[in-house]
Amino acid sequence: MVLLLNVTPERERVVGFVLAPLHHSERTLLRIILRGLEKRFGPVGKWMNQLVLDRGYWGANYLLTLKRRWGIDVITRAQHGGLDLVKDVEGLASAPETRWVSGRESHSHLGEMDVKCAGFDGIEVCDEDRRVVGKLNAVLAEEYDLRGRRLKDEEGEERPRFCYVTTLPATRNPSRIRALYRQRWVIENQGFRTLTQEWALDCLAGRRFNALNSRIAFALMLYNADGVLRMKHPGPWQEERDRLRDLGERNRLGGPSVAVYTPAGRLGLFSIPDYGRLVAERERRRIVRTLREGLARGESLERTLDRLDPPPSRGT
């Protein structure tokens, strides 16, 4: 499944998704989403500014095609250090005239850090057959602790340089390119985590494609609706979240539900334990009411119990 999300702060929404068998590539699935969006909303480049792609085997030609065909600027991270583009950027970065820009960043796991970025425009890129297909821009980033030492990972090794590839100009403001790519973590932290933990996106509805696709679409639509309610009615939205949290609901879709219609035509959805408690309470009240009525009429206890639990009728 390929999922396209809007990561604008406070407006995180699912824009499109497509589910397909494993032999379909991410590139094909993304094109399917973009074609659908263009059909419904017009030229994609007029309402989508940048597309942040997760690190993957997109290929230089594909990135350039996204810009030419759809009018979208692309930001991604180089898949690994062995790419020719990365080697070219590393070589350019070693030049004494390279301009580095420093800035302070705050990370949830790594804390405060200083980051140095350098941008490079107009780097020739090739396809799989080593033919030049165009030019892309790149940003190289190095992470330092607040004492000016290269940041290290949990094993004590220096964290690698990060190379970002983009169709946006990179030389003037390289830190912006890194900041745009870092918005991808909104997808990880607020997107996929919310979709799996609160909307049970990873719970399969069955083995058939239509069942899987329908359930995923339903969960994603609910996720969007929840985001709209949070934006338009923040107070009641938060109250409902607190209520569900107190009930111990693990996800917003819940488990199996019981649908109950009232004589007035209203519909209520209950979890199985909640519905069981509701039925038990109704039965308790019926018993109390019947006993009180029997006592008021002076009935014997045996007669009242017969009315509470009448014997089964005999068949003919």
KOLVO-264583 format. One record per residue (C-alpha): x, y, z; chain; residue in one letter. Coordinates in nm, 2 decimals. Each point is the difference from the previous one (the first is absolute). Layout:
<<X Y Z> A a>
...
REM end
This chain:
<<0.00 0.00 0.00> A m>
<<0.12 0.35 -0.08> A v>
<<-0.15 0.28 0.21> A l>
<<0.01 0.37 -0.08> A l>
<<-0.05 0.24 0.29> A l>
<<-0.02 0.37 0.04> A n>
<<0.24 0.09 0.28> A v>
<<-0.09 0.37 0.03> A t>
<<-0.01 0.06 0.38> A p>
<<-0.35 -0.04 0.15> A e>
<<-0.13 -0.12 -0.34> A r>
<<0.14 -0.35 -0.02> A e>
<<-0.22 -0.18 -0.24> A r>
<<0.01 -0.31 -0.22> A v>
<<0.00 0.13 -0.36> A v>
<<0.01 -0.33 -0.18> A g>
<<0.09 -0.37 0.03> A f>
<<0.02 -0.30 -0.22> A v>
<<0.03 -0.37 0.08> A l>
<<0.15 -0.25 -0.24> A a>
<<0.18 -0.34 -0.02> A p>
<<0.36 -0.01 0.09> A l>
<<0.13 0.00 -0.35> A h>
<<-0.12 0.35 -0.06> A h>
<<0.27 0.26 0.08> A s>
<<-0.04 0.31 0.22> A e>
<<0.07 0.21 -0.31> A r>
<<-0.30 -0.15 -0.18> A t>
<<-0.23 0.04 0.30> A l>
<<0.10 0.36 0.05> A l>
<<-0.08 0.07 -0.36> A r>
<<-0.34 -0.16 0.04> A i>
<<-0.07 0.23 0.30> A i>
<<0.11 0.31 -0.19> A l>
<<-0.21 -0.08 -0.31> A r>
<<-0.30 -0.04 0.23> A g>
<<0.06 0.33 0.17> A l>
<<0.05 0.18 -0.32> A e>
<<-0.33 -0.14 -0.14> A k>
<<-0.19 0.12 0.31> A r>
<<0.17 0.33 0.10> A f>
<<0.19 0.12 -0.31> A g>
<<0.37 0.04 -0.07> A p>
<<0.18 -0.13 0.31> A v>
<<0.28 0.26 -0.01> A g>
<<-0.25 0.28 0.05> A k>
<<-0.11 -0.11 0.34> A w>
<<0.29 -0.23 0.12> A m>
<<0.32 0.19 0.06> A n>
<<0.25 -0.27 0.11> A q>
<<0.00 -0.37 0.01> A l>
<<0.22 -0.16 0.27> A v>
<<0.09 -0.36 -0.09> A l>
<<0.13 -0.26 0.24> A d>
<<0.34 -0.13 -0.07> A r>
<<-0.03 -0.26 -0.28> A g>
<<0.10 -0.11 -0.34> A y>
<<-0.18 0.28 -0.19> A w>
<<0.27 0.07 -0.26> A g>
<<0.11 0.33 -0.14> A a>
<<-0.21 -0.03 -0.31> A n>
<<-0.31 -0.06 0.21> A y>
<<0.06 0.30 0.22> A l>
<<0.05 0.23 -0.30> A l>
<<-0.32 -0.14 -0.16> A t>
<<-0.19 0.10 0.31> A l>
<<0.11 0.35 -0.05> A k>
<<-0.05 0.01 -0.37> A r>
<<-0.33 -0.19 -0.02> A r>
<<-0.18 0.11 0.31> A w>
<<0.17 0.33 0.09> A g>
<<0.09 -0.11 0.35> A i>
<<0.33 0.07 0.17> A d>
<<0.14 -0.31 0.16> A v>
<<0.22 -0.05 0.31> A i>
<<0.14 -0.34 0.10> A t>
<<0.30 -0.15 0.17> A r>
<<0.27 -0.19 -0.20> A a>
<<-0.05 -0.37 0.05> A q>
<<0.37 -0.07 0.09> A h>
<<0.34 0.15 -0.02> A g>
<<0.10 -0.21 -0.30> A g>
<<-0.20 0.20 -0.25> A l>
<<0.19 0.21 -0.26> A d>
<<-0.19 0.31 0.10> A l>
<<0.10 -0.04 0.37> A v>
<<0.36 -0.05 -0.10> A k>
<<-0.01 0.32 -0.21> A d>
<<-0.15 0.19 0.29> A v>
<<0.26 -0.13 0.24> A e>
<<0.27 0.12 -0.24> A g>
<<-0.15 0.34 -0.04> A l>
<<-0.04 0.03 0.38> A a>
<<0.37 -0.04 0.05> A s>
<<0.08 0.31 -0.20> A a>
<<0.12 0.29 0.21> A p>
<<-0.25 0.25 -0.16> A e>
<<-0.30 -0.21 0.11> A t>
<<-0.24 0.21 0.21> A r>
<<-0.14 -0.17 0.31> A w>
<<-0.30 0.13 0.18> A v>
<<-0.05 -0.08 0.37> A s>
<<-0.32 -0.03 0.20> A g>
<<-0.14 -0.14 0.32> A r>
<<-0.25 -0.29 -0.01> A e>
<<-0.20 -0.18 0.27> A s>
<<-0.07 -0.38 -0.04> A h>
<<-0.23 -0.21 0.21> A s>
<<0.26 -0.28 0.06> A h>
<<0.33 0.18 -0.06> A l>
<<-0.08 0.33 0.17> A g>
<<0.16 0.33 -0.10> A e>
<<0.26 0.00 -0.27> A m>
<<0.18 0.23 -0.24> A d>
<<-0.02 -0.09 -0.37> A v>
<<0.22 0.12 -0.28> A k>
<<-0.14 0.00 -0.35> A c>
<<0.15 0.06 -0.34> A a>
<<-0.20 0.02 -0.33> A g>
<<0.10 -0.09 -0.35> A f>
<<-0.19 0.08 -0.32> A d>
<<0.01 -0.14 -0.35> A g>
<<0.15 -0.35 0.07> A i>
<<-0.02 -0.22 -0.31> A e>
<<-0.19 -0.33 0.07> A v>
<<-0.02 -0.32 -0.21> A c>
<<-0.25 -0.28 -0.05> A d>
<<0.07 -0.37 0.05> A e>
<<0.19 -0.01 -0.33> A d>
<<0.24 0.28 0.10> A r>
<<-0.16 0.25 -0.23> A r>
<<-0.03 0.36 0.12> A v>
<<-0.37 0.08 0.04> A v>
<<0.01 0.34 0.15> A g>
<<0.11 0.19 0.31> A k>
<<-0.10 -0.01 0.36> A l>
<<0.09 0.20 0.31> A n>
<<0.13 -0.14 0.33> A a>
<<0.06 0.09 0.36> A v>
<<0.27 -0.15 0.23> A l>
<<-0.07 0.02 0.38> A a>
<<0.23 -0.07 0.29> A e>
<<-0.13 -0.03 0.37> A e>
<<0.20 0.13 0.30> A y>
<<-0.06 0.01 0.37> A d>
<<-0.01 0.33 0.18> A l>
<<0.37 -0.02 0.06> A r>
<<0.08 -0.02 -0.37> A g>
<<0.08 -0.37 -0.02> A r>
<<-0.15 -0.23 -0.26> A r>
<<-0.31 -0.16 0.14> A l>
<<0.04 -0.37 0.07> A k>
<<-0.25 -0.29 -0.01> A d>
<<-0.08 -0.25 0.28> A e>
<<0.31 -0.21 -0.09> A e>
<<0.23 0.30 0.03> A g>
<<0.05 0.04 -0.38> A e>
<<-0.03 0.33 -0.17> A e>
<<-0.34 0.05 -0.16> A r>
<<0.04 0.01 -0.38> A p>
<<-0.05 0.30 -0.21> A r>
<<-0.34 0.04 -0.15> A f>
<<-0.04 0.06 -0.37> A c>
<<-0.34 0.14 -0.12> A y>
<<-0.09 0.01 -0.37> A v>
<<-0.25 0.26 -0.12> A t>
<<-0.13 0.19 -0.30> A t>
<<-0.01 0.32 0.21> A l>
<<0.29 0.25 0.00> A p>
<<0.24 -0.12 0.27> A a>
<<0.30 0.24 0.01> A t>
<<-0.18 0.31 0.14> A r>
<<-0.17 -0.16 0.29> A n>
<<0.11 -0.37 0.06> A p>
<<-0.15 -0.01 0.35> A s>
<<-0.35 0.04 -0.15> A r>
<<0.05 -0.32 -0.20> A i>
<<0.09 -0.20 0.30> A r>
<<-0.29 0.16 0.20> A a>
<<-0.24 -0.10 -0.28> A l>
<<0.12 -0.36 0.00> A y>
<<-0.02 -0.01 0.38> A r>
<<-0.38 0.05 -0.04> A q>
<<0.00 -0.36 -0.10> A r>
<<0.01 -0.09 0.37> A w>
<<-0.35 0.14 0.03> A v>
<<-0.11 -0.29 -0.22> A i>
<<0.19 -0.25 0.23> A e>
<<-0.09 0.16 0.34> A n>
<<-0.35 0.15 -0.07> A q>
<<-0.10 -0.19 -0.31> A g>
<<0.08 -0.37 0.01> A f>
<<0.02 -0.02 0.38> A r>
<<-0.35 0.16 0.03> A t>
<<-0.14 -0.21 -0.29> A l>
<<0.12 -0.33 0.15> A t>
<<-0.05 0.07 0.37> A q>
<<-0.32 0.20 -0.01> A e>
<<-0.16 -0.11 -0.33> A w>
<<0.13 -0.36 -0.01> A a>
<<0.12 0.04 -0.36> A l>
<<0.21 -0.31 0.02> A d>
<<-0.29 -0.22 0.10> A c>
<<-0.10 -0.21 -0.30> A l>
<<-0.36 -0.04 -0.09> A a>
<<0.05 -0.33 -0.18> A g>
<<0.19 -0.14 -0.29> A r>
<<-0.20 0.14 -0.29> A r>
<<0.13 0.32 -0.17> A f>
<<-0.33 0.18 0.02> A n>
<<-0.03 -0.06 0.37> A a>
<<0.35 0.12 0.07> A l>
<<-0.04 0.31 -0.22> A n>
<<-0.34 0.09 0.14> A s>
<<0.11 -0.02 0.36> A r>
<<0.31 0.20 -0.07> A i>
<<-0.20 0.27 -0.18> A a>
<<-0.25 0.01 0.29> A f>
<<0.27 0.04 0.26> A a>
<<0.17 0.28 -0.21> A l>
<<-0.32 0.19 -0.04> A m>
<<-0.07 -0.02 0.37> A l>
<<0.35 0.13 0.06> A y>
<<-0.06 0.30 -0.22> A n>
<<-0.34 0.07 0.16> A a>
<<0.16 -0.02 0.34> A d>
<<0.26 0.26 -0.11> A g>
<<-0.27 0.23 -0.13> A v>
<<-0.20 -0.02 0.33> A l>
<<0.32 0.06 0.20> A r>
<<0.06 0.32 -0.21> A m>
<<-0.35 0.14 0.01> A k>
<<-0.12 -0.12 0.34> A h>
<<0.32 -0.04 0.22> A p>
<<-0.19 0.01 0.34> A g>
<<-0.26 -0.27 -0.06> A p>
<<0.26 -0.21 -0.20> A w>
<<0.23 0.00 0.30> A q>
<<-0.28 -0.09 0.24> A e>
<<-0.10 -0.30 -0.22> A e>
<<0.37 -0.12 -0.01> A r>
<<0.02 0.03 0.38> A d>
<<-0.32 -0.20 0.03> A r>
<<0.12 -0.28 -0.22> A l>
<<0.33 -0.01 0.18> A r>
<<-0.18 -0.04 0.33> A d>
<<-0.20 -0.29 -0.15> A l>
<<0.33 -0.16 -0.09> A g>
<<-0.07 -0.01 -0.38> A e>
<<0.31 -0.12 -0.17> A r>
<<-0.10 0.14 -0.34> A n>
<<-0.26 0.23 -0.15> A r>
<<-0.15 -0.27 -0.21> A l>
<<-0.04 -0.23 0.30> A g>
<<-0.07 -0.37 -0.03> A g>
<<-0.32 -0.19 -0.09> A p>
<<-0.30 0.22 0.06> A s>
<<-0.37 -0.06 0.06> A v>
<<-0.24 0.23 -0.19> A a>
<<-0.32 0.08 0.19> A v>
<<-0.31 0.18 -0.14> A y>
<<-0.24 0.17 0.23> A t>
<<-0.38 0.01 -0.07> A p>
<<0.05 0.36 -0.09> A a>
<<0.24 -0.10 -0.28> A g>
<<0.32 0.11 0.17> A r>
<<0.32 -0.21 -0.04> A l>
<<0.26 -0.07 0.26> A g>
<<0.32 -0.20 -0.03> A l>
<<0.13 -0.18 0.30> A f>
<<0.29 -0.22 0.08> A s>
<<-0.09 -0.35 0.11> A i>
<<0.08 0.07 0.37> A p>
<<-0.19 0.33 0.00> A d>
<<-0.30 -0.16 -0.17> A y>
<<0.01 -0.29 0.26> A g>
<<0.00 0.26 0.28> A r>
<<-0.29 0.18 -0.16> A l>
<<-0.21 -0.32 -0.03> A v>
<<0.08 -0.10 0.36> A a>
<<-0.11 0.34 0.12> A e>
<<-0.32 -0.03 -0.19> A r>
<<-0.07 -0.34 0.14> A e>
<<0.07 0.12 0.36> A r>
<<-0.25 0.28 -0.04> A r>
<<-0.26 -0.24 -0.14> A r>
<<0.04 -0.23 0.29> A i>
<<-0.02 0.28 0.26> A v>
<<-0.31 0.15 -0.17> A r>
<<-0.18 -0.34 -0.02> A t>
<<0.07 -0.08 0.37> A l>
<<-0.13 0.34 0.11> A r>
<<-0.32 -0.04 -0.21> A e>
<<-0.05 -0.35 0.15> A g>
<<0.04 0.13 0.35> A l>
<<-0.24 0.29 -0.06> A a>
<<-0.27 -0.24 -0.13> A r>
<<0.06 -0.24 0.29> A g>
<<0.11 -0.29 -0.22> A e>
<<0.18 -0.30 0.13> A s>
<<0.37 -0.01 -0.06> A l>
<<-0.05 -0.32 -0.21> A e>
<<-0.25 0.18 -0.23> A r>
<<0.23 0.30 -0.04> A t>
<<0.30 -0.23 -0.09> A l>
<<-0.22 -0.17 -0.26> A d>
<<-0.06 0.33 -0.16> A r>
<<0.37 0.08 0.01> A l>
<<0.09 -0.34 -0.17> A d>
<<-0.32 -0.14 -0.16> A p>
<<0.02 -0.37 -0.09> A p>
<<0.06 -0.08 -0.37> A p>
<<-0.32 -0.05 -0.20> A s>
<<-0.08 -0.36 -0.11> A r>
<<-0.01 -0.08 -0.36> A g>
<<-0.30 -0.15 -0.17> A t>
REM end
